[in-house]
Amino acid sequence: MPVRSSLASSVVDFGGHGRPIVLLHGLMGRATTWWSVAQWLTAHGHVVGLDARGHGRARRRGSWTTEEFAEDVVNLVEDLDEGPAVLVGHSMGGLHAWVAAAMRPELAAGVVTEDMAVDRRGDTVDVWRAYFESWPVPFRSLAHVSEFFGSLGDYFVECVEERDDGYHLIADLEDLYVIATEWGQRDYWSYLEAVRCPMLVIEAERTSMPAGQQAEMAKRARNGRHIVVADAGHVVHHDQPEVYRGAVEAFLSGIARP
């Protein structure tokens, strides 16, 4: 997999053969949070995950527009040189997936977006700031991380790194605030409506996104489908893994292979 040097350290190759399937994580996450999903996805293609700029092993580039994140996705698909990719994104990663698909339609065979809205204008990071800054950082151990985050403990264990005084979030909180602030200042309908490939919109029953908007996304996409996953919070693929798997595999079965 010849990936350009600027992205090489940011890519996790989960294996598999055939059409590329690119996994895009949410804010504060990293590619390895997709580990359990990647294990069954490899039966459907060549699965790679991308650490978004400012996250995981990606360089701290100090520039955080949505279009720049999407351009990184485009560059990865071009570097793979394996044909159009299925772009699978959670939250922030879903946004990057459909923007990348709109920017370069010939590189996108399908888009799966998980619990992310198009128009969050008016949202601020103030609530997040108070919550993040309440964390008992540094965490004393990975067990401490897992205990603090409860049912999502295994997810957040992937998002921390050990330093001299304990475990810290890999991503810088100030960078995350800048990234998320943009979402509260603009909408992305023009990109959503420019996606030409099939799109699956997966919404959590306990979503924090604006009511009805994800269903509207599927209606306004050229070839969209919307599902709501019962008894799931924001990380649907973690809370309801079998339902998520069934929906994604059904979606993939309807996309013609190159």
N, C-alpha and C positions, 0 to 999 in steps of 0.2 A: 504494500500500500504506500505509494510514493506521495507523502503529504508534505507540502511546502514547509520550510523551516519555521516560519512564523506560527504555524499551527501544530507542528509535530508533537510538542510536549503537552498539548491540550487534548489529544485524541486517545481514546481507549478503544482498542479493537477487541470486540467480544467474540469474533469468529463468525462462522457461517459462510455460505457461498451463494452467489446469485446477485439479485438486485440489491443495491445498497439500502439499508434502513438506518437512518440517522436519529439518534436519541438526544433530545435537548431538555436539560433539566430546568428546574425553577429557581427563583431568586434564592440565594445563599447556598444552593446545592452544588452538585458536581456530577460528572458523568457516571461515577460509580454508584450513585444512588439508584441507578437503573439495573443493578446487577440481577435481581430476581426476574425482572421482565426480559432481560437480554437472554437468559438461559433458554426460554422457549421461543423467542423470536428468531434465534439462529436457524430454526427449521424453515424459515421463510425468506432468508436472504443473508447478506453480509452485514452484520450489525456493528455499528460504531457509535460511540458516544463522544460528545464534544463538551469540554469544559468551556463555558462562556467566559469571555474576557472578564478579569477580576475575580474569577472563581477557580477553585481547584488548583490545577497545575498551570493554568493559563497565566500569561504575563499580565501584570497590572498596567494596563495601557493608558488609563486616565481619560478615556473618551468613551461615553456611554450611551450614545443615541441608539434607538431601536434599529435604525437602518445599518449602523455599523455592526451590531450583533448579527443581523441578518446577512450582511455581506460575508461575515466569517463562515456562516453556514454554506453560502453559495461557494465560497472558495474551497471548503472541504469537499463538497460534492464534485466540483471540477477536478480536484486533486485525485479523488478516488477513481475517476475516469471509468466508471462502471455503468454508466447510463443514468437515467432519471432516478431519483431517490424517493423513498417514502420518508417523510419527515414527521417524527413523533415527538410532540412537545408537551411538557407539563407546565401549567401556569405561564411564567415568563417564557419558557421554551416553546409553548404553543404559539404565543405571539410571534416569536422569532421564526417559527416554522411557516406560518401563513404569510408573513411579510416576505420571507425569502422566496416562497412559492410565487408570490405576486411579482416580485422583482425579476425572477428568471423562470418563467413558466416551463420552459423546455427542460429544466433540471428537476422538476417535481412530478412524481408519479401519483402521489397522494399525500394528504396531510391529516394527522390525528392531533387534535388539540384538546387538552384535558383541563377543564375548569379554569378558563381564562376568558375575560370579557374584552370587547372591542372598545367600549366607551366607558371610561372610569373618571371622566372629568369631574373635578371637585373633590376627589379623594385626596387625602394628605397622608404623609408618613408619620404624623404625630402619634397616632395610636400604636403603630409598630414601634416607634422610637421608645415609648414608655415600656413596652413589653420586652423588647430586646435588651434594654438597659437594666431590666430587673433580673436578668440571668445571673446566676452565681459564678461569674467568670473570674478567674480561671477555674474550670472544672478540675477536680482532683484526679479523676481517672476516667477511662472510657465507660466504666460501670456507672460512674456518677452522671455522665452525659445520658446514658441509656435510662437511668432511673428518673432523671429530671424530666425527660420528654415522654415518658410513659409509653403508650402504644406506638409512638413514632420514634422511639429511642434508637432502633437499628438504622433508621433513615438519618438521624442527626449524627450518629457516630461517624458516618461517612463525611460529614461536613466540618469536622474539627481536625486540628493538628496539634501535636505536642510541642510545647516550648519549655523553656527552663523552669517556669513557675506552674506549669500545668497545661490544660487543653483549652484552646481558643478556636473560635470560628475562623475558618480559613479565609473567607471573604472579609473585607474591611467594611464595617457597618456604615461608615460615612459614604463609601462608594455605593452601597446598596440603597441608601436614602436618595442619592442623586438619580440612580437608575429608576427607582419607583416613582420619584417625583414627576418624571416625564409622563408617566401613565395618567396622572391626574390633571394634565394640562392639554391633552390632545386626544383625538379619537383615531381609530385605524380602520374605519369602514371602507375607505377607498382601496386599501390593500386587500381587505377581506373580499370585496366584490370583484377584485381583479384575479383572484385565484381560479384557475381553469381546471385543475385536477379534482378528483373526488376528495371530499373532506368529511371526516367524522368528528363531530363535536360531542365530547363526553363531559357531562355536567354532574357534579356531586349533589346529592339530595341536600346536604348541609353546606351548600355553597355560600361564599360571602360575596359573590359577584351580583351585579344588579339583576333583579328578578326579570325573567323572560328574555334576557338579552342573548343567552347562548342558543335558545331555540330560534330567535330571530337571525342569528348568525348563519345557522344551517339553511334557513329559508332564503337568505340573500346571497349565499354562495351558489355558484352555478350548478354544483352537483353535491349538495350537502345533506347530511343526515345527523340528527340530534338524538341522544339518549340521556336519560337521567338515571344515575345509579343509586338505588335505595341504600340507606344506612351507610353512606360514605361521606367523609369529609373531604377537604381540599385535595389530599393526595389519594385520589381514587384507586390508583394502581396498587397502593399499599393497603388501603382499608378493605377493598373488595377485589382481590387479585384474580379470582376465577371469573367474575363477571367482566372485569376489564379485559382479561385474556380472550374470553369468548367474543366480545365486541370487536376487538382489534383483529383477531384472526378471521372473523367473518368479513370484516372490511377488506383485509388483504386478499381474501379469496376472490373478491369482486374486481380487483385491479389486474388488468392484463399484464402478464410478464413480458419483458422485452424479448 
